[in-house]
């Protein structure tokens, strides 16, 4: 297993996504309203009124690395 800083950042991002999906699954299986869960990840821009998804991450570098990895995966699929 690789233990580089970039690898750890991507792992943190994946863990955040998994946590979201676990909470979503639990809410669906319990028959609870999804609104409280959704409201923790959705926000409305005060200036434009547009709704956007917000996912907490430790820093912007994690997003850059994740996008780079995802881009590489897509390029690999094209071959």
C-alpha positions, 0 to 999 in steps of 0.5 A: 500500500502506498503512503504518500501525501497525495495518496492519503489525500485521495483516500480522505476524499474517497472516505468522505464520499463513502461516508455520504453514501453510507448516510444516504443509504441509512436514511433510505433504509430507515424511511427517514426524510432525506431533507436533513441529510441533503441540506448538509451537502447542498447550499444556495448561492446568495447572489445568484440563487443557484443551488450547488453541492458542497462536500467538505475536504481538508484543502483544495489540493485534494480536489486537484489530485482527485480530478487528475486521477479521474482524468487519467482513468478516463484517458485509460478507458479511451485506449 
